[in-house]
Amino acid sequence: MFRGLLFAFGAGIVVCALLYFISGRTRYLAWASRLFLAGLGTGVVFFAVLLIKRLI
């Protein structure tokens, strides 16, 4: 499941970066950074849940 989330966020970031290079609009970089931070937050929460699950 984690690999699927990683792939989805990674693909989204790559698409936003490609759109930025094609169009030159900076809003795509803003979306890429938002996706990166959302993916990072999701990963931290996923890790915390797995850690708590293992401790209990």
Order of alpha helices (4+ residues) and beta strands (2+ residues): alpha-alpha
